[in-house]
Amino acid sequence: MTEQQPLGEFLLGVVAAVCRVDPLSIDRRTSLLDIHMDSLTFVSILTQTEAVYGVAFSASDTVDFFGANEIGDLIDAVQRTITRKREIVDESAGNTACTHSRS
């Protein structure tokens, strides 16, 4: 699994593997309770996502993810968080470039 793979596909695959369900039996509308997701499987999914997508989720990010009821909710929350974190990094890099160009 690589970052080239869309996040939704990646997370569906990881959820299926970690929860030991047939990947064809789940989709964005699948309830996390129906696939018996617990906190340990949840952390495993997030850890794999961090490794592949090069992000570090904070405790507050994780609390937001725990609000997900369906796989699609989790995908959307993770996507928003990754996008937000990358925007912060890009903005920070832009500010550094501006500072260096004034020297």
Backbone bond lengths (Angstrom), bond angles and torsions (degrees), N, CA, C in turn:
res aa  C-N    CA-C-N  psi(-1)  N-CA   C-N-CA  omega(-1)  CA-C   N-CA-C  phi
1 M - - - 1.448 - - 1.523 109.17 -
2 T 1.305 114.61 131.77 1.456 119.29 -178.42 1.515 110.01 -129.82
3 E 1.322 113.97 168.14 1.464 118.47 179.81 1.524 111.10 -66.68
4 Q 1.346 118.66 -17.43 1.459 120.79 178.24 1.532 110.13 -65.19
5 Q 1.313 116.97 -26.42 1.459 121.44 179.52 1.527 108.98 -72.81
6 P 1.345 117.56 133.11 1.470 118.64 177.74 1.529 111.32 -55.30
7 L 1.327 115.62 142.94 1.460 121.21 -176.00 1.527 112.30 -54.95
8 G 1.326 117.53 -42.63 1.460 120.41 -179.40 1.517 112.18 -59.25
9 E 1.329 116.98 -45.84 1.470 121.16 177.90 1.521 110.31 -63.01
10 F 1.327 115.33 -45.16 1.459 120.31 180.00 1.522 110.82 -57.23
11 L 1.338 116.40 -51.48 1.459 119.76 -177.05 1.530 112.07 -66.24
12 L 1.316 118.05 -37.72 1.471 119.28 176.32 1.527 110.44 -60.36
13 G 1.328 116.68 -42.13 1.462 120.56 178.55 1.511 112.88 -65.56
14 V 1.323 116.28 -43.78 1.469 120.26 -179.64 1.530 110.41 -67.02
15 V 1.333 116.38 -43.92 1.471 119.96 178.53 1.521 109.61 -58.63
16 A 1.328 117.21 -45.67 1.465 120.52 179.94 1.530 110.93 -60.38
17 A 1.326 116.57 -45.07 1.462 120.44 -178.35 1.523 111.83 -66.40
18 V 1.320 116.52 -47.43 1.467 120.17 -175.95 1.530 111.40 -69.74
19 C 1.325 116.38 -37.33 1.466 120.28 -179.29 1.527 112.25 -88.16
20 R 1.324 115.32 -2.28 1.470 121.73 177.37 1.528 112.50 56.68
21 V 1.331 113.70 52.62 1.460 120.16 175.39 1.529 108.48 -124.73
22 D 1.312 115.71 157.33 1.456 121.64 177.70 1.525 109.01 -64.82
23 P 1.342 118.03 123.82 1.461 120.06 -178.76 1.537 113.01 -57.49
24 L 1.309 117.02 -28.05 1.463 120.43 -179.98 1.523 112.38 -77.23
25 S 1.328 116.50 -10.66 1.466 120.02 -178.29 1.526 112.97 -93.46
26 I 1.342 116.77 -1.63 1.466 119.68 -178.85 1.521 110.38 -124.76
27 D 1.329 115.16 155.59 1.461 122.05 174.08 1.525 107.79 -152.43
28 R 1.310 116.74 -171.68 1.473 121.49 -177.08 1.527 112.50 -58.52
29 R 1.330 117.59 -27.80 1.469 120.88 -176.66 1.527 113.36 -87.56
30 T 1.318 117.49 -2.49 1.460 120.62 -178.70 1.524 110.56 -68.95
31 S 1.316 115.29 129.27 1.463 121.12 178.22 1.531 109.45 -70.01
32 L 1.324 115.39 137.07 1.461 119.76 176.71 1.523 111.10 -64.90
33 L 1.317 117.13 -29.45 1.467 120.88 176.95 1.522 111.57 -69.45
34 D 1.334 116.27 -35.95 1.470 120.13 -179.27 1.522 112.67 -64.71
35 I 1.326 116.67 -26.77 1.470 119.21 179.19 1.531 110.81 -101.18
36 H 1.324 115.05 12.58 1.471 122.50 173.63 1.526 112.90 59.84
37 M 1.327 115.91 41.33 1.456 119.14 177.41 1.525 109.43 -72.33
38 D 1.316 115.30 127.21 1.461 120.41 175.72 1.530 108.60 -116.53
39 S 1.310 115.88 -178.63 1.465 119.30 -174.64 1.522 112.78 -64.15
40 L 1.326 118.32 -34.23 1.467 120.14 -179.63 1.524 111.58 -69.81
41 T 1.341 117.26 -41.62 1.459 119.06 177.50 1.520 110.03 -67.20
42 F 1.302 115.81 -36.26 1.461 121.68 178.84 1.530 110.27 -60.76
43 V 1.319 116.68 -47.33 1.467 121.28 179.80 1.529 110.30 -64.47
44 S 1.314 117.35 -38.40 1.462 120.74 177.79 1.526 111.16 -61.36
45 I 1.311 116.53 -42.90 1.468 121.51 178.61 1.524 110.25 -62.84
46 L 1.314 117.21 -44.87 1.469 120.53 -179.32 1.521 111.66 -67.33
47 T 1.316 117.68 -37.58 1.463 121.82 179.04 1.530 110.23 -63.62
48 Q 1.324 116.59 -43.39 1.464 120.22 178.14 1.529 110.78 -65.08
49 T 1.322 116.53 -38.34 1.458 120.89 178.65 1.527 110.61 -64.81
50 E 1.322 116.84 -43.31 1.469 120.63 177.78 1.526 110.51 -58.30
51 A 1.328 116.31 -45.19 1.465 120.69 -176.99 1.529 112.08 -64.55
52 V 1.314 116.90 -43.54 1.463 120.59 -176.44 1.526 111.94 -75.94
53 Y 1.327 117.37 -38.70 1.459 120.78 -174.74 1.525 113.45 -97.70
54 G 1.328 117.60 0.18 1.458 120.80 173.39 1.513 114.43 65.95
55 V 1.320 116.65 37.10 1.461 121.07 177.43 1.524 108.89 -123.62
56 A 1.312 115.20 162.36 1.463 121.01 174.20 1.524 107.11 -123.67
57 F 1.314 116.01 118.78 1.454 120.66 179.70 1.524 109.36 -84.58
58 S 1.316 115.17 134.95 1.465 120.79 177.91 1.528 109.54 -84.34
59 A 1.313 115.22 172.33 1.469 120.17 176.96 1.526 110.42 -60.91
60 S 1.327 117.47 -39.47 1.466 119.21 -179.55 1.528 111.32 -69.40
61 D 1.350 117.61 -32.83 1.462 120.03 174.06 1.524 109.59 -61.19
62 T 1.311 115.28 -45.81 1.462 120.99 -177.93 1.519 111.13 -61.46
63 V 1.314 117.34 -39.95 1.465 120.81 177.42 1.526 109.91 -60.99
64 D 1.333 117.10 -40.94 1.465 120.83 176.87 1.530 110.88 -61.49
65 F 1.328 116.94 -41.65 1.467 120.77 -178.80 1.524 111.43 -65.04
66 F 1.337 116.51 -34.58 1.466 120.09 -179.64 1.529 112.13 -65.89
67 G 1.332 117.53 -13.07 1.454 121.08 176.95 1.522 113.15 -78.61
68 A 1.324 116.79 -6.99 1.465 120.92 -178.39 1.523 110.67 -70.18
69 N 1.322 115.45 136.87 1.466 121.31 176.10 1.523 111.93 -102.05
70 E 1.328 115.27 -31.96 1.457 121.18 -178.61 1.521 109.23 -124.49
71 I 1.332 115.85 162.96 1.459 119.89 178.99 1.528 110.66 -57.42
72 G 1.315 117.72 -39.12 1.462 121.04 179.22 1.517 112.46 -61.77
73 D 1.329 116.58 -37.43 1.471 120.38 176.62 1.524 110.31 -62.17
74 L 1.325 115.71 -41.88 1.463 120.76 179.59 1.528 110.16 -65.52
75 I 1.326 116.92 -45.97 1.466 120.98 178.63 1.526 110.16 -57.12
76 D 1.325 116.78 -47.83 1.472 120.96 -178.73 1.523 111.65 -62.40
77 A 1.330 117.37 -42.87 1.467 121.29 -179.28 1.529 111.05 -65.90
78 V 1.325 116.16 -42.48 1.465 119.70 179.21 1.529 109.79 -66.08
79 Q 1.332 117.08 -41.76 1.470 120.19 179.39 1.523 111.47 -62.01
80 R 1.318 116.94 -43.99 1.476 120.17 178.20 1.526 110.54 -60.57
81 T 1.314 116.53 -42.03 1.463 120.58 -177.45 1.525 110.81 -67.99
82 I 1.326 117.21 -44.57 1.466 120.04 178.78 1.523 109.97 -61.99
83 T 1.324 117.34 -44.63 1.463 121.50 179.22 1.525 110.82 -60.09
84 R 1.334 116.25 -45.86 1.473 120.83 179.90 1.524 110.83 -61.83
85 K 1.315 117.43 -44.32 1.461 120.51 -178.80 1.525 111.31 -65.67
86 R 1.313 116.89 -38.22 1.468 119.76 179.05 1.521 111.38 -70.17
87 E 1.324 117.23 -35.34 1.468 119.94 176.55 1.524 110.62 -64.04
88 I 1.319 116.68 -38.54 1.469 121.09 178.25 1.525 109.53 -64.35
89 V 1.331 117.34 -43.58 1.459 121.02 179.23 1.520 110.32 -64.44
90 D 1.349 116.79 -45.03 1.469 120.43 179.59 1.521 111.10 -62.19
91 E 1.325 115.91 -42.93 1.463 120.05 179.44 1.517 110.53 -63.83
92 S 1.306 115.78 -41.97 1.458 120.71 179.26 1.534 110.64 -63.89
93 A 1.325 116.66 -41.31 1.464 120.53 178.43 1.529 110.19 -65.10
94 G 1.324 117.19 -38.30 1.462 121.16 177.68 1.509 111.91 -64.14
95 N 1.325 116.35 -40.03 1.469 120.20 178.93 1.520 110.63 -66.64
96 T 1.313 117.83 -36.42 1.456 121.43 178.28 1.513 109.96 -66.39
97 A 1.339 116.64 -41.75 1.468 120.33 179.30 1.521 110.53 -63.13
98 C 1.313 117.60 -40.27 1.468 120.88 179.14 1.527 110.37 -65.19
99 T 1.307 117.52 -40.53 1.454 121.87 -179.94 1.518 110.16 -63.69
100 H 1.334 116.45 -43.75 1.460 119.94 -179.36 1.518 112.01 -68.88
101 S 1.306 118.60 -32.81 1.469 120.14 -178.78 1.523 112.10 -72.49
102 R 1.329 118.41 -18.80 1.457 121.25 178.80 1.520 112.15 -84.77
103 S 1.316 117.19 -12.96 1.469 120.20 -175.71 1.502 112.43 -71.42
